[in-house]
Amino acid sequence: MGAGDAGCASYAEARLARPPAETVAEVPPDWADWIADLDDRMTGTCR
């Protein structure tokens, strides 16, 4: 991820601080779905 784009590089860096996947149970389902969708879109765009 990164592809030379500053936004993608910044997202890749921020993604390193993402909490462990098992903590998603502590997040309301609508938020968990939104976070997963956002992550999929950002990683797909920045590949």
C-alpha positions in Angstrom: 0.0 0.0 0.0 1.2 3.5 -0.6 1.6 3.8 -4.4 3.4 7.1 -4.0 0.3 9.0 -2.9 0.6 11.0 0.3 -3.0 10.1 1.4 -2.3 6.4 0.9 1.0 6.6 2.7 -0.7 8.4 5.6 -3.5 5.8 5.7 -1.0 3.0 5.7 0.8 4.5 8.6 -2.4 5.1 10.6 -3.6 1.6 9.8 -0.6 0.2 11.8 -2.1 1.6 14.9 -5.5 0.0 14.3 -6.7 -2.0 17.4 -6.7 -5.8 17.2 -9.6 -7.3 15.2 -11.0 -9.1 18.2 -11.9 -5.8 19.8 -14.5 -5.2 17.0 -17.1 -7.0 19.3 -16.9 -3.9 21.5 -18.0 -1.6 18.7 -21.6 -1.1 17.7 -22.4 -3.2 14.6 -23.1 -0.2 12.3 -19.8 1.4 13.2 -17.9 -1.9 12.8 -19.5 -2.3 9.3 -18.6 1.2 8.4 -15.0 0.9 9.6 -14.6 -2.4 7.6 -16.1 -0.9 4.5 -13.8 2.2 4.8 -10.8 0.1 5.3 -11.6 -2.1 2.3 -12.1 0.9 0.1 -9.0 2.7 1.2 -6.7 -0.4 0.9 -8.3 -1.2 -2.5 -7.7 2.3 -3.8 -4.2 2.5 -2.5 -2.9 -0.8 -3.9 
